[in-house]
Amino acid sequence: MPLTPTEKIWMDGRLVDWDDATVHVLTHSLHYGLGVFEGIRAYQTSGGAGVFRLTAHVHRLHQSAQVLGIEIPYSESDIVEAVKLVVRTSGLDACYIRPIAYLGYGEMGLNPLSCPVKMSIACWPWGAYLGDEAIKHGIRLKVASWARHDPRAMPTAAKATGMYINSSLAKVEAVRAGYDEALLLTTDGHVSECTGENIFVVRRGRLLMPPTSSVGALEGITADSVVTIARDLGYEVAESALRRTDLYLAEEAFLTGTAAEVVPIASVDDRRVGEGAPGPVTRALQEVFFQAVRGEVPAYKDWVEHVT
């Protein structure tokens, strides 16, 4: 999906013009992929632009940096206010927001300790990541030939830049084969996550999700929100080790993620999931989720942080 430039990007404490938000070609993270980032959305609400679970996202950014040994030179509250400034300056009622902390120009080589930590925050208008039709009717999912990172090889609890090579390889494989999205398994064949989304299945009326700590999946903030909504609606939610066949036999299945939001799965490996269309549980969760992100559900009003 092409980017639509906005006027300003926040870089290291100041707003710069979009076209001037550049880095040196010898920026350390460009070569070695050591950086952390977040994907955040602001939605149009009755009180103007509201950022969904902004504080939780910024907290996860700092946690990711801690895992990688990166010391972000801005506090969580500093970054929260910077995000609000960027969205406010853009004049957008709804947008996607990308904060990133990375190692800048300073020294080349695998030892990053002397490289300065840099940070930027950008935002731009962005619609449904997998498309409006995907949200309405569901997607075609393919199990990737690539396995998800083993937690013993990479710190999968961190949302780190270089780790997404794994996701890009799986995404390209799926798209070239005519599918919408890819599902990654662990090296021993358990369901992990999709290229940028957590996954849920519905079996016998229960919501099941893989245990993130053991399958190399990121703890999703959208997933956490959906779990809260599901339990408040009376659904039982549990973590469970899943195989690909559990998706083939599911009554329903769906993805969650900041970019993707809540997306039904119509088929996996050309096997229809349930009726091949969004089921009642998925629809119920979608309905409340899309109300919540716009500040329309009193129980979840604290999830939305207004920029003005």
C-alpha positions in Angstrom: 0.0 0.0 0.0 1.7 3.3 -1.1 2.5 6.0 1.4 0.8 9.3 1.4 3.2 11.9 2.8 2.2 14.1 5.7 3.9 17.5 6.4 6.2 16.6 9.3 8.1 13.7 10.9 9.4 13.8 14.5 13.1 13.0 14.5 15.2 13.1 17.7 13.1 15.7 19.4 12.1 18.0 16.6 9.7 18.1 13.7 11.3 18.0 10.2 9.8 18.1 6.8 8.8 14.7 5.4 11.4 14.8 2.6 14.1 15.8 5.0 13.6 12.9 7.4 16.7 11.0 6.2 19.5 9.0 7.6 23.1 8.3 6.7 23.8 5.3 4.4 26.1 3.9 7.1 23.4 3.9 9.8 24.1 0.8 11.8 20.6 -0.5 11.9 20.3 -0.3 8.1 23.2 -2.9 7.9 22.4 -5.1 10.9 18.7 -4.8 11.6 19.1 -3.9 15.3 16.2 -1.6 16.1 12.7 -1.6 17.6 9.5 -0.2 16.4 5.7 -0.1 16.9 2.7 0.1 14.7 -0.1 2.3 16.2 -3.4 3.5 14.9 -5.4 6.7 15.5 -9.1 6.6 14.8 -11.6 9.3 14.2 -13.7 9.8 17.3 -16.4 12.2 18.4 -13.6 14.1 20.1 -11.2 14.2 17.2 -8.3 11.9 16.5 -7.9 9.3 19.2 -4.9 7.0 19.4 -5.8 3.4 20.3 -3.9 2.1 23.3 -1.0 4.5 22.8 0.5 4.1 26.3 0.5 0.3 25.9 2.3 0.5 22.6 4.9 2.9 23.9 5.5 0.7 26.9 6.0 -2.3 24.6 8.5 -0.2 22.6 10.6 0.3 25.7 10.3 -3.3 26.7 11.5 -4.4 23.2 14.5 -2.0 23.5 15.3 -3.4 27.0 15.4 -6.9 25.6 17.8 -5.9 22.8 20.0 -3.7 25.2 19.0 -0.5 23.4 18.7 2.6 25.7 16.0 4.9 24.3 16.9 8.4 25.2 13.3 9.4 25.7 10.9 8.4 28.5 7.6 6.7 27.8 5.7 9.9 28.6 8.0 11.9 26.2 7.2 9.5 23.4 3.5 9.5 24.2 3.5 13.3 23.9 5.6 13.2 20.7 3.1 10.8 19.1 0.3 13.1 19.9 2.2 16.0 18.5 2.9 14.2 15.2 -0.8 13.3 14.8 -2.0 16.7 15.8 0.5 18.4 13.3 -0.7 16.1 10.5 -4.2 17.3 10.8 -5.5 13.8 10.2 -8.5 12.4 12.0 -7.3 8.8 11.4 -3.9 7.5 10.6 -1.2 4.8 11.1 1.7 5.8 13.3 5.3 4.4 13.2 7.7 5.1 16.1 11.1 3.5 15.6 14.3 3.5 17.7 17.4 2.5 15.8 21.2 2.7 16.0 22.6 5.6 14.0 25.8 6.4 12.2 28.9 6.0 14.4 30.7 2.7 14.0 30.5 -0.2 11.5 30.8 -3.7 12.7 28.7 -6.1 14.8 29.5 -4.4 18.1 26.8 -1.7 18.4 27.7 -0.3 21.8 29.3 2.9 20.6 26.5 3.8 18.1 24.1 6.6 19.1 20.4 5.6 19.6 18.2 7.6 17.3 14.4 7.8 17.1 11.7 9.0 14.8 7.9 9.0 14.7 5.9 9.3 11.5 2.2 9.0 10.6 0.2 8.8 7.4 -3.3 7.9 6.2 -3.7 4.1 5.9 -6.8 2.1 5.3 -7.5 -1.6 6.0 -4.1 -3.4 5.7 -5.6 -6.5 4.2 -8.4 -4.7 2.5 -12.0 -3.8 3.3 -13.2 -7.0 1.6 -11.0 -9.0 3.9 -12.6 -7.5 7.0 -16.1 -8.2 5.6 -15.6 -11.6 4.0 -12.4 -13.1 5.2 -9.0 -14.0 3.8 -7.3 -16.9 2.1 -4.4 -18.1 4.4 -1.4 -20.2 3.4 0.9 -22.1 5.8 4.4 -20.8 4.9 7.3 -23.0 4.1 9.4 -20.7 6.4 9.3 -21.5 10.1 8.9 -18.8 12.8 12.0 -17.8 14.7 12.9 -20.1 17.5 12.9 -18.2 20.8 16.3 -19.8 21.5 17.7 -18.1 18.4 16.0 -14.7 18.5 14.3 -12.7 21.3 10.8 -13.1 20.0 9.4 -11.1 22.8 10.8 -7.9 21.2 9.3 -6.2 18.2 12.6 -5.8 16.5 13.2 -4.5 12.9 15.5 -7.3 11.6 13.3 -10.1 12.7 10.7 -9.1 10.1 12.8 -10.5 7.3 11.2 -13.8 8.4 7.7 -12.2 8.0 8.5 -10.6 4.6 9.7 -13.9 3.1 6.5 -15.7 4.2 4.3 -12.8 3.0 5.9 -12.7 -0.5 5.6 -16.5 -0.8 1.9 -16.3 0.1 1.1 -13.4 -2.2 2.9 -14.9 -5.2 0.9 -18.1 -4.7 -2.3 -16.1 -4.8 -3.1 -16.0 -1.1 -3.8 -13.0 1.2 -1.6 -13.8 4.1 0.8 -16.4 5.5 0.8 -18.4 8.7 4.1 -19.4 10.3 4.6 -22.6 12.3 7.3 -23.3 14.8 10.2 -25.6 13.8 8.2 -28.5 15.5 5.0 -27.7 13.7 3.0 -25.7 16.1 1.0 -22.6 15.1 2.9 -19.4 15.9 1.4 -16.4 14.2 1.0 -14.7 10.9 3.4 -12.3 9.3 2.2 -9.4 11.4 -0.8 -10.7 13.3 -1.8 -13.0 16.1 -4.3 -15.8 15.3 -7.3 -17.2 17.1 -9.5 -20.3 16.4 -13.0 -21.0 17.6 -13.6 -24.7 18.6 -16.8 -25.8 20.3 -17.6 -22.2 21.1 -14.2 -21.5 22.9 -11.6 -19.1 21.6 -8.1 -20.6 21.5 -4.8 -18.9 20.8 -1.2 -20.1 20.8 0.8 -19.5 23.9 3.0 -16.7 22.7 5.9 -17.4 25.1 6.6 -20.8 23.7 5.8 -20.4 19.9 7.8 -17.3 19.1 4.8 -15.1 18.7 4.7 -11.4 19.7 2.3 -10.5 22.5 -0.2 -8.5 20.5 -1.9 -5.4 21.9 -4.9 -5.9 19.6 -5.0 -9.5 20.6 -5.0 -8.5 24.3 -7.9 -6.1 23.6 -9.9 -8.8 21.7 -9.4 -11.2 24.6 -10.8 -8.7 27.0 -13.8 -8.0 24.8 -14.4 -11.7 24.3 -14.4 -12.5 28.0 -16.7 -9.5 28.7 -19.1 -10.9 26.1 -19.1 -14.2 27.9 -16.8 -16.3 25.7 -14.2 -18.6 27.2 -10.7 -17.8 26.1 -7.7 -20.1 26.6 -4.1 -20.6 25.4 -3.6 -23.9 23.6 -0.9 -25.5 21.5 -2.3 -25.7 18.0 -1.4 -27.6 14.9 -2.3 -26.6 11.3 -5.1 -29.2 11.4 -6.7 -27.3 14.2 -7.3 -24.5 11.7 -8.6 -26.9 9.1 -11.2 -28.2 11.6 -12.0 -24.8 13.3 -15.6 -23.5 13.4 -14.1 -20.0 12.9 -10.7 -18.4 12.8 -9.5 -14.8 12.7 -6.4 -12.6 12.8 -5.7 -9.6 15.0 -3.2 -6.9 14.7 -2.8 -3.1 14.7 -2.5 -2.9 10.9 -4.9 -5.7 10.1 -7.4 -5.0 13.0 -9.8 -8.0 13.2 -9.9 -10.1 10.1 -11.8 -13.4 9.5 -10.1 -16.4 7.9 -12.2 -17.9 5.1 -9.8 -20.7 4.3 -6.4 -22.2 5.2 -4.4 -24.1 2.5 -7.5 -24.1 0.3 -9.5 -25.8 3.1 -12.7 -23.9 4.0 -12.8 -22.8 7.6 -16.3 -23.4 9.0 -18.7 -22.0 6.5 -16.0 -20.2 4.6 -17.4 -16.9 5.8 -17.1 -14.8 9.0 -18.9 -16.6 11.8 -21.0 -15.2 14.7 -18.2 -15.1 17.2 -15.9 -13.2 14.9 -18.7 -10.8 13.9 -19.5 -10.1 17.5 -15.9 -9.4 18.3 -15.4 -7.2 15.3 -18.5 -5.1 16.1 -17.4 -4.3 19.6 -13.7 -3.8 18.6 -14.5 -1.3 15.9 -16.8 0.6 18.3 -14.1 0.5 21.0 -11.3 2.0 18.9 -13.5 5.0 18.2 -14.2 5.6 21.8 -17.9 4.4 21.6 -17.8 1.8 24.4 -17.7 3.3 27.9 -16.1 0.2 29.4 -13.0 0.7 27.1 -12.9 4.5 26.9 -9.4 4.5 28.6 -8.0 2.6 25.5 -8.4 5.8 23.4 -6.0 8.7 24.0 -7.1 11.9 22.3 -4.4 14.1 20.7 -5.9 17.4 21.7 
